[in-house]
Amino acid sequence: MEGLLFLRDNARWVAGGFLLFFVSSFGQTFFIALSGGDIRREYALTQGEFSTLYMAATLVSALTLSRVGHAIDRYRARSVVLFIVPMLALAAVSMSLSRHVVLLFVTLYLLRLSGQGLMSLAFTALGRWFSARRGRAISLSTLGFNTGEALLPLGFVALAGMAGWRGAWQFAAGLLVLLALPGVALLVAVERTPHVAEAGAAGGAPSAALQGWTQQQVLRDPRFYPILLAMVPPAFIGNALFFHQVYLAELRGWPPGTFASAFTLYASMTIVFTLVSGHLADRFSAVALLPFYLLPMGLGLLLLGSLEAAWGAFAFMILYGVSNGFSLSLFGTLWPEIYGVKHLGAIRSMIVPVLIVASAAGPGLTGLLMDLGVSYPLQIQVMGACCVGISLVVREDARRVRARSPEGPAQDERGP
């Protein structure tokens, strides 16, 4: 009943966040990769050349986002949407028309910048709009991204079969301009301000966050770096595993569609635990969940790297879905809980590029190690051990963050 009342009272903002996450899918790796084979053929690129081009475009977009991310603090969400969504549509048109590798690079750059920009806007806006029920709002809204993962690949493949892959990108551009842009702009036109009572009821949230840390204060915070490190593995490891899934299946002698058939389990677990973690973050605080969320992923990686049987892939996808669900909620709730919302856009402009770089580096670094003769299953096991190790290391930092002085960042800067 409480959940239905929450949705009734906040449907506009939750739906706005949902659509922002859904629309960001057009600039995400899973959607762009659907055209990967056609791009390599038409531009005469090898797998390595296309991967390098994509990684470079992603890294440049991360650098740009770090420079402009603070704009989300200065402008209303609707103003930012009216800029970013047309940019994403322009990039989709460019993808459908491009014939030169230089224009392809620019297109990939714009897709990555606008896709990650919309996701950053969604997290920042929801973090600003909600306080006591921030976890619930973010967990419901991020289902838009999960919906994109579930529906857009099937729709793109069907459209590409009828109109070609370039025609499918043109359709995506039309969808963005004619439906997504007016829909999102209408929903986020009204900003939500948390009530005073609601802000005070945010049980478990560190009171220091109420002060609103600046970007410079965050950089001087000794707790920031291990906590940021704890948020990196899903981006680095997830992209690496999905990028090399065919190679692992061949190495193990599994059927070619093994990972694809396990994706439904992964998506289902992600959705369930996004909702569960949002509720837990509201009840216990996001900081309290931080030391535990990587453990299922770590166990899944240890199983995947050790087992020869195909069920190891299914076990990994289930456990990764658990951690990924927690990751989506934590990324939205953790930073405003620790550092406040006054400079949240500027703070995210430091964090998001790190995660983008990690997502770009994962496939490249693991591939380089394979070329150097390092066993891929061994790499997977090491990734699993790192997840467990990071969970142990961050426990003390999480405890110290929860025990911060109510006087705010200036008090905490005196030492760890």
LUMKE-847309 format. One record per residue (C-alpha): x, y, z; residue number from 1. Coordinates in pm, 1 decimal. Example, Ala and Ser with C-alpha at 12.3 -4.5 7.8 and 13.67 -1.06 7.14 Angstrom:
BEGIN
1230.0,-450.0,780.0,1 .
1367.0,-106.0,714.0,2 .
END
This chain:
BEGIN
0.0,0.0,0.0,1 .
279.4,242.0,90.7,2 .
448.2,175.4,-242.4,3 .
127.3,250.0,-434.3,4 .
80.5,573.8,-241.0,5 .
438.8,670.5,-319.9,6 .
380.9,608.4,-690.5,7 .
53.0,799.0,-684.8,8 .
211.8,1103.9,-524.3,9 .
533.3,1096.8,-728.9,10 .
434.6,939.1,-1060.6,11 .
550.2,1240.5,-1262.0,12 .
908.6,1237.0,-1136.6,13 .
947.1,859.1,-1127.9,14 .
813.8,834.7,-1483.9,15 .
1046.7,1116.2,-1590.4,16 .
1344.7,931.8,-1445.2,17 .
1225.8,606.9,-1605.8,18 .
1213.7,769.3,-1950.4,19 .
1552.3,937.0,-1904.1,20 .
1711.9,600.4,-1829.7,21 .
1525.9,434.0,-2117.1,22 .
1630.8,701.8,-2369.4,23 .
1993.5,684.2,-2251.0,24 .
1997.0,326.6,-2386.2,25 .
2046.4,455.8,-2741.1,26 .
2394.3,571.9,-2643.4,27 .
2492.6,266.3,-2438.6,28 .
2732.3,-10.9,-2539.1,29 .
2468.4,-284.3,-2559.2,30 .
2269.2,-88.6,-2822.2,31 .
2561.5,40.5,-3028.9,32 .
2712.0,-310.4,-3036.9,33 .
2404.7,-434.9,-3226.4,34 .
2551.5,-263.6,-3534.9,35 .
2907.1,-377.1,-3466.0,36 .
2924.6,-646.5,-3731.9,37 .
2775.0,-421.9,-4002.6,38 .
3006.7,-135.1,-3908.9,39 .
3316.6,-353.8,-3928.6,40 .
3213.2,-486.3,-4269.3,41 .
3117.6,-153.2,-4426.5,42 .
3418.9,35.3,-4291.1,43 .
3658.9,-257.8,-4344.5,44 .
3762.5,-256.7,-3977.8,45 .
3903.3,-548.9,-3786.4,46 .
3765.0,-639.9,-3444.1,47 .
4065.0,-474.7,-3280.6,48 .
4041.3,-158.2,-3491.5,49 .
3672.3,-108.5,-3418.0,50 .
3726.7,-180.2,-3045.4,51 .
4008.9,75.0,-3033.6,52 .
3799.2,335.2,-3216.4,53 .
3509.4,277.2,-2978.2,54 .
3734.6,291.4,-2672.6,55 .
3891.0,619.0,-2791.4,56 .
3549.3,776.7,-2853.8,57 .
3434.1,662.4,-2509.6,58 .
3741.8,806.0,-2337.3,59 .
3706.4,1143.1,-2512.5,60 .
3338.3,1152.1,-2416.0,61 .
3435.4,1081.7,-2054.2,62 .
3679.8,1372.0,-2059.7,63 .
3412.1,1601.3,-2204.1,64 .
3156.4,1492.7,-1945.4,65 .
3401.1,1571.4,-1666.6,66 .
3417.7,1928.5,-1799.4,67 .
3047.4,1991.2,-1855.5,68 .
2882.2,1769.6,-1594.0,69 .
2853.8,2054.9,-1344.7,70 .
2599.3,2221.7,-1576.9,71 .
2336.3,1991.2,-1428.0,72 .
2375.0,2186.1,-1102.2,73 .
2310.6,2521.8,-1271.2,74 .
2025.5,2442.5,-1510.3,75 .
1684.4,2288.7,-1468.0,76 .
1642.2,1928.1,-1578.6,77 .
1409.9,2030.7,-1864.1,78 .
1671.6,2267.7,-2008.7,79 .
1935.1,1994.0,-2006.9,80 .
1694.2,1745.8,-2167.8,81 .
1617.3,1993.2,-2449.7,82 .
1988.1,1998.1,-2528.7,83 .
2098.7,1636.4,-2479.7,84 .
1811.9,1444.8,-2643.0,85 .
1844.5,1635.3,-2976.6,86 .
2220.2,1569.0,-2959.5,87 .
2148.6,1196.8,-2922.7,88 .
1904.3,1210.2,-3215.1,89 .
2164.0,1392.6,-3426.8,90 .
2416.7,1121.3,-3345.6,91 .
2165.7,853.7,-3450.8,92 .
2113.1,1032.5,-3785.2,93 .
2488.6,1060.1,-3828.1,94 .
2524.7,687.1,-3770.1,95 .
2273.8,618.5,-4046.6,96 .
2447.1,849.8,-4296.9,97 .
2817.2,818.5,-4214.0,98 .
3048.1,673.0,-4476.6,99 .
3389.6,779.2,-4343.1,100 .
3574.1,647.5,-4039.5,101 .
3636.3,1001.8,-3907.0,102 .
3262.6,1073.4,-3904.5,103 .
3208.9,733.4,-3743.5,104 .
3441.0,837.5,-3461.1,105 .
3250.8,1165.3,-3411.7,106 .
2922.7,973.0,-3416.5,107 .
3040.4,727.1,-3153.4,108 .
3167.7,1016.3,-2941.4,109 .
2829.3,1193.7,-2954.0,110 .
2639.2,872.8,-2881.4,111 .
2853.2,794.5,-2578.1,112 .
2852.2,1154.7,-2450.2,113 .
2476.0,1203.8,-2478.5,114 .
2386.7,853.8,-2356.2,115 .
2601.2,884.6,-2043.8,116 .
2491.9,1247.2,-2010.1,117 .
2125.8,1147.4,-1989.9,118 .
2204.0,875.9,-1737.7,119 .
2401.4,1122.5,-1525.8,120 .
2114.4,1373.5,-1548.2,121 .
1865.8,1109.0,-1434.2,122 .
2071.0,1009.3,-1129.7,123 .
2142.2,1372.6,-1035.8,124 .
1783.2,1491.4,-1077.9,125 .
1638.5,1202.5,-876.8,126 .
1900.8,1251.0,-607.0,127 .
1794.9,1615.3,-585.5,128 .
1420.4,1550.4,-599.5,129 .
1401.5,1282.8,-328.7,130 .
1547.6,1236.3,18.6,131 .
1380.8,986.6,252.8,132 .
1253.1,775.4,-39.7,133 .
1548.1,836.1,-271.4,134 .
1633.6,465.7,-291.4,135 .
1279.7,370.3,-387.8,136 .
1255.1,646.4,-649.1,137 .
1586.7,555.2,-810.9,138 .
1522.4,179.9,-805.7,139 .
1189.2,228.6,-983.1,140 .
1328.5,477.6,-1234.4,141 .
1633.5,269.3,-1329.3,142 .
1393.4,2.4,-1451.2,143 .
1380.9,223.2,-1760.5,144 .
1734.8,115.1,-1842.1,145 .
1648.4,-250.4,-1778.4,146 .
1346.1,-210.7,-2006.6,147 .
1572.1,-68.3,-2275.3,148 .
1806.5,-366.3,-2240.8,149 .
1512.3,-605.4,-2272.1,150 .
1320.1,-443.4,-2560.1,151 .
1550.7,-235.6,-2777.8,152 .
1781.4,-515.3,-2903.7,153 .
1482.9,-717.4,-3027.2,154 .
1324.7,-411.3,-3185.7,155 .
1647.6,-304.1,-3353.7,156 .
1713.1,-649.4,-3498.4,157 .
1357.5,-665.8,-3634.7,158 .
1383.8,-319.4,-3790.7,159 .
1729.2,-388.2,-3932.4,160 .
1590.2,-701.4,-4097.5,161 .
1329.3,-492.2,-4278.5,162 .
1505.4,-159.4,-4340.0,163 .
1874.2,-235.6,-4289.3,164 .
2086.3,-131.1,-3994.1,165 .
2112.1,228.8,-4116.1,166 .
1734.9,246.7,-4151.3,167 .
1698.9,121.0,-3794.6,168 .
1918.5,408.6,-3672.6,169 .
1701.8,655.6,-3866.8,170 .
1395.0,511.9,-3695.6,171 .
1570.4,553.6,-3358.7,172 .
1636.0,921.5,-3438.3,173 .
1269.5,974.9,-3526.6,174 .
1161.3,803.9,-3204.6,175 .
1388.2,1030.9,-3003.1,176 .
1263.5,1354.2,-3163.1,177 .
893.1,1279.4,-3202.7,178 .
818.2,1080.7,-2886.1,179 .
1102.0,1078.8,-2634.7,180 .
1189.5,1450.1,-2641.6,181 .
839.2,1591.4,-2580.7,182 .
753.6,1313.7,-2334.6,183 .
1060.3,1356.2,-2116.7,184 .
1054.4,1736.7,-2136.6,185 .
691.6,1740.3,-2019.1,186 .
751.6,1505.2,-1727.0,187 .
1060.8,1683.8,-1590.6,188 .
926.4,2036.2,-1651.7,189 .
826.9,2063.0,-1284.1,190 .
1109.1,2025.7,-1031.1,191 .
1034.5,1841.9,-707.2,192 .
1160.8,1981.1,-376.3,193 .
1177.9,1736.0,-82.1,194 .
971.9,1846.3,215.8,195 .
1162.7,1944.0,528.9,196 .
1005.5,1657.1,719.6,197 .
1102.3,1417.1,443.5,198 .
1465.5,1532.2,444.8,199 .
1481.1,1491.6,818.9,200 .
1333.2,1143.5,798.0,201 .
1609.8,1006.0,580.9,202 .
1705.0,746.9,835.3,203 .
2063.4,629.5,827.8,204 .
2185.0,902.8,594.5,205 .
2497.5,1071.2,727.1,206 .
2405.4,1414.0,858.1,207 .
2726.7,1559.9,715.9,208 .
2570.0,1522.6,374.0,209 .
2320.2,1794.8,461.7,210 .
2602.7,2050.7,433.1,211 .
2647.5,1991.6,58.7,212 .
3013.2,1914.0,-9.1,213 .
3190.6,2099.9,-288.4,214 .
3394.5,1922.2,-555.0,215 .
3718.9,2034.4,-390.0,216 .
3608.3,1908.0,-47.5,217 .
3519.5,1570.2,-197.4,218 .
3863.1,1543.6,-360.0,219 .
4023.4,1606.0,-18.6,220 .
3806.7,1346.1,152.6,221 .
4017.8,1032.5,223.9,222 .
3702.0,819.0,221.0,223 .
3610.5,917.3,-134.5,224 .
3872.9,712.1,-316.2,225 .
3811.3,365.6,-165.7,226 .
3436.1,417.5,-201.2,227 .
3480.3,514.9,-567.4,228 .
3701.7,207.5,-615.5,229 .
3419.8,-8.3,-478.6,230 .
3184.7,126.2,-748.7,231 .
3419.2,47.9,-1042.0,232 .
3404.6,-336.2,-1074.1,233 .
3055.7,-367.4,-1232.2,234 .
3155.3,-126.0,-1511.3,235 .
3499.3,-278.1,-1573.6,236 .
3413.2,-644.8,-1529.9,237 .
3065.8,-640.5,-1684.3,238 .
3184.3,-490.5,-2013.4,239 .
3490.1,-718.6,-2022.0,240 .
3283.9,-1034.9,-1968.0,241 .
3012.4,-945.4,-2218.8,242 .
3264.2,-832.2,-2480.1,243 .
3457.2,-1162.1,-2463.8,244 .
3160.8,-1393.2,-2400.6,245 .
3194.0,-1569.2,-2736.7,246 .
3563.6,-1636.1,-2675.3,247 .
3493.0,-1787.6,-2333.8,248 .
3217.8,-2008.9,-2478.5,249 .
3457.1,-2131.2,-2747.5,250 .
3728.0,-2190.0,-2487.5,251 .
3494.3,-2399.9,-2273.9,252 .
3330.3,-2576.8,-2567.2,253 .
2987.9,-2436.2,-2478.0,254 .
2710.7,-2380.3,-2735.9,255 .
2742.0,-2036.4,-2903.1,256 .
2420.5,-1902.5,-2747.2,257 .
2504.6,-1996.8,-2388.0,258 .
2541.6,-1642.9,-2252.8,259 .
2257.6,-1510.1,-2467.2,260 .
2021.9,-1769.7,-2321.7,261 .
2131.2,-1674.1,-1969.4,262 .
2068.2,-1303.3,-2028.9,263 .
1701.6,-1331.9,-1928.7,264 .
1805.1,-1459.9,-1586.8,265 .
2053.7,-1175.6,-1553.6,266 .
1795.5,-912.1,-1648.2,267 .
1535.3,-1060.6,-1414.0,268 .
1773.8,-1066.8,-1118.4,269 .
1886.2,-712.0,-1194.5,270 .
1528.1,-584.9,-1187.2,271 .
1437.8,-771.3,-866.8,272 .
1746.5,-659.9,-676.0,273 .
1728.9,-303.6,-802.8,274 .
1392.2,-281.7,-628.7,275 .
1510.3,-472.5,-321.0,276 .
1823.0,-260.7,-282.1,277 .
1626.4,62.9,-320.0,278 .
1407.4,-39.2,-26.8,279 .
1710.2,-146.1,178.8,280 .
1893.8,179.8,103.7,281 .
1598.6,378.5,236.8,282 .
1581.2,162.5,547.4,283 .
1948.2,110.3,636.2,284 .
2133.1,369.0,416.0,285 .
2328.7,310.4,97.2,286 .
2659.6,329.4,285.3,287 .
2558.5,30.8,497.0,288 .
2502.9,-178.9,180.6,289 .
2830.9,-82.8,14.5,290 .
3060.6,-349.0,171.4,291 .
2829.9,-634.0,68.1,292 .
2703.3,-563.8,-281.7,293 .
3012.6,-696.8,-467.5,294 .
3016.7,-1033.4,-289.9,295 .
2760.2,-1210.1,-517.5,296 .
2950.5,-1089.4,-824.3,297 .
3280.5,-1205.0,-674.1,298 .
3138.7,-1552.5,-607.4,299 .
2993.4,-1567.3,-959.6,300 .
3329.8,-1479.6,-1114.2,301 .
3511.5,-1743.8,-908.2,302 .
3258.7,-2002.5,-1028.5,303 .
3277.2,-1887.1,-1391.6,304 .
3656.8,-1896.6,-1392.4,305 .
3671.8,-2241.7,-1231.6,306 .
3386.3,-2444.6,-1382.0,307 .
3402.6,-2618.3,-1718.0,308 .
3029.6,-2696.1,-1722.6,309 .
2793.2,-2457.1,-1902.8,310 .
2584.9,-2406.7,-1588.9,311 .
2869.9,-2193.0,-1458.7,312 .
2764.7,-1922.8,-1706.7,313 .
2409.0,-1930.2,-1573.0,314 .
2530.5,-1917.1,-1212.2,315 .
2748.0,-1617.6,-1293.9,316 .
2469.2,-1430.0,-1473.4,317 .
2233.4,-1483.0,-1177.3,318 .
2487.8,-1363.1,-921.0,319 .
2604.0,-1076.1,-1141.2,320 .
2239.9,-968.9,-1173.7,321 .
2218.1,-944.8,-793.6,322 .
2523.6,-719.0,-770.0,323 .
2422.8,-517.6,-1075.9,324 .
2081.0,-447.6,-924.9,325 .
2246.4,-319.5,-607.5,326 .
2494.6,-120.7,-817.0,327 .
2223.9,73.3,-1001.1,328 .
2053.3,176.0,-676.8,329 .
2377.2,253.1,-497.0,330 .
2506.7,471.8,-775.7,331 .
2195.7,685.9,-743.9,332 .
2167.7,695.1,-364.1,333 .
2524.4,671.8,-233.3,334 .
2672.5,1002.9,-348.2,335 .
2387.9,1235.9,-242.8,336 .
2368.7,1047.9,86.5,337 .
2738.1,1106.4,159.3,338 .
2798.6,1446.1,-1.1,339 .
2457.8,1612.9,-30.8,340 .
2280.1,1743.8,-340.1,341 .
2391.0,2108.3,-365.0,342 .
2690.8,2026.4,-589.4,343 .
2579.9,1678.1,-695.3,344 .
2622.4,1742.5,-1069.5,345 .
2981.4,1860.1,-1020.5,346 .
3058.4,1559.8,-801.0,347 .
2909.8,1318.0,-1054.4,348 .
3112.6,1488.5,-1327.9,349 .
3420.2,1342.9,-1152.1,350 .
3269.0,1000.4,-1086.9,351 .
3094.0,915.6,-1414.7,352 .
3406.8,959.8,-1632.9,353 .
3596.0,716.6,-1408.1,354 .
3324.8,456.0,-1463.0,355 .
3315.6,526.0,-1836.8,356 .
3691.6,481.3,-1858.1,357 .
3661.5,156.1,-1660.6,358 .
3391.7,28.3,-1896.6,359 .
3609.8,113.8,-2196.9,360 .
3928.0,-30.7,-2044.8,361 .
3777.3,-365.1,-1939.7,362 .
3754.5,-528.7,-2283.1,363 .
4084.7,-379.5,-2402.4,364 .
4293.5,-474.9,-2100.2,365 .
4164.7,-831.3,-2079.6,366 .
4218.6,-874.0,-2453.4,367 .
4575.1,-744.3,-2425.8,368 .
4648.5,-988.9,-2144.1,369 .
4509.7,-1272.3,-2358.0,370 .
4744.2,-1170.7,-2640.4,371 .
5030.1,-1184.8,-2387.9,372 .
4934.4,-1541.9,-2300.5,373 .
4754.9,-1482.0,-1969.0,374 .
4477.7,-1738.8,-1925.0,375 .
4132.1,-1580.4,-1953.6,376 .
3976.8,-1809.9,-1688.8,377 .
4260.1,-1706.5,-1456.6,378 .
4181.1,-1340.8,-1525.0,379 .
3817.6,-1407.0,-1434.0,380 .
3920.3,-1570.0,-1106.9,381 .
4144.0,-1272.6,-1023.5,382 .
3851.8,-1037.2,-1090.4,383 .
3642.0,-1240.6,-846.8,384 .
3912.1,-1224.9,-581.1,385 .
3937.8,-847.2,-632.3,386 .
3563.8,-807.1,-570.3,387 .
3595.3,-992.3,-239.0,388 .
3908.8,-796.5,-145.1,389 .
3750.3,-459.2,-222.7,390 .
3447.5,-553.7,-11.7,391 .
3672.8,-622.9,285.4,392 .
3877.4,-304.9,239.3,393 .
3578.8,-71.7,208.8,394 .
3412.5,-192.6,529.8,395 .
3617.8,38.9,748.7,396 .
3563.1,335.9,518.1,397 .
3187.7,276.3,521.2,398 .
3192.2,264.1,901.6,399 .
3381.5,593.2,921.2,400 .
3147.9,763.3,674.3,401 .
2845.1,661.6,879.5,402 .
3012.8,799.1,1193.4,403 .
3093.3,1140.9,1044.8,404 .
3047.0,1446.9,1262.0,405 .
2719.8,1635.8,1209.7,406 .
2932.7,1950.1,1161.0,407 .
2994.6,1844.7,800.0,408 .
3292.7,1827.9,565.5,409 .
3504.6,2090.8,737.0,410 .
3503.7,1883.8,1054.0,411 .
3590.4,1564.8,870.1,412 .
3883.0,1719.8,681.8,413 .
4096.8,1721.8,997.9,414 .
4193.1,1362.7,938.0,415 .
4077.8,1005.2,875.5,416 .
END
